[in-house]
Amino acid sequence: MNSPKIEALDDAIALVRRRPSMFLAAGVSSANISAAIAHDARLLGAESVSVERHDDWTIVFADVDWLSLRGLYEHDLTPAELFHRIVPFPEDGPNSMRHEILAAAFAREVVSAASDERLQVTGTTPQDDPIWRYLAREGVCRAIAFRGVASPETSGA
């Protein structure tokens, strides 16, 4: 009896782009991606989470640096790696995952900032771009900003 061949998942972002409805049942949009990320931040302990639009950016702000928290799933991933991997998220139930990868998969530019870190996830945002100053606000421990979200139908993904 032949067993099915098991293939390693080398490119998680490509998988998310190929099967968007598996990861975003409500559809690919800035609103749906930011809502999923904000939900994760709340589950990891943030008490103050907000989603805002600034120019063409969608931004998730939180009073906790949720990207640095591991939660129930023990891992050694850096905040940058969370955007490029499918990471189990048992806090949200069985078969759940963290949602930062959705921004990396569907947005043209993604940046994140904490008090001691600026992270360029996708795109090329200059260090003097006003978004960096906008992310550094009082009471915010972590922010993720993204823009240029394209649905798989329009992006060719």
C-alpha positions, -999 to +999 in steps of 0.1 A: +000+000+000+014+034-010+013+062+015+006+097+002+037+118-002+041+144+026+057+176+015+073+201+038+058+236+037+087+258+026+067+289+017+039+296+041+030+329+025+026+312-009+002+287+007-019+315+023-020+333-011-031+302-029-059+294-004-071+328+010-106+315+020-089+289+042-073+317+062-097+346+058-132+332+054-147+367+054-126+376+024-093+394+019-095+431+030-077+455+052-106+454+076-106+416+079-068+414+083-067+441+109-096+426+128-078+392+130-046+407+141-063+429+168-082+398+180-048+380+185-034+409+205-064+408+228-061+371+233-025+376+243-033+401+270-037+435+254-064+455+271-063+485+248-063+476+211-073+499+183-075+498+146-071+531+127-066+544+092-039+569+085-035+581+050-035+548+031-022+527+060-043+504+082-028+502+117-033+480+147-021+495+180-019+477+213-008+484+249+011+451+249+039+439+226+020+408+216+045+398+190+070+391+218+046+369+237+046+332+230+013+323+245+004+286+250+023+275+219+060+274+230+082+287+202+114+306+197+102+328+168+112+364+166+086+390+158+098+392+122+094+354+118+058+355+129+049+373+096+063+345+075+051+313+092+019+297+101+021+296+139-004+276+160-025+297+183-043+274+208-057+305+227-081+309+198-092+273+197-083+240+180-066+244+145-062+282+150-032+302+140-017+336+145-027+362+119+003+384+113+011+363+082-021+376+065-007+411+063+026+398+048+007+376+023-017+402+010-003+437+017+022+455-005+039+471+025+040+459+061+059+476+090+058+470+127+072+491+156+078+486+193+095+509+217+129+495+208+124+482+173+114+491+138+106+462+116+102+463+078+083+431+069+075+437+033+080+466+009+105+494+012+093+521+037+120+547+041+132+553+077+121+589+075+086+580+063+060+597+086+044+563+094+073+555+118+065+586+139+028+579+138+034+544+152+055+557+181+026+571+202+022+573+240+008+541+256+015+519+225+038+490+230+034+474+196+019+486+163+016+469+129+008+490+098+001+478+063-011+491+030-018+480-005-039+450+003-049+432-029-073+404-032-060+372-047-081+377-078-065+411-085-030+403-074-024+372-095-017+352-063 
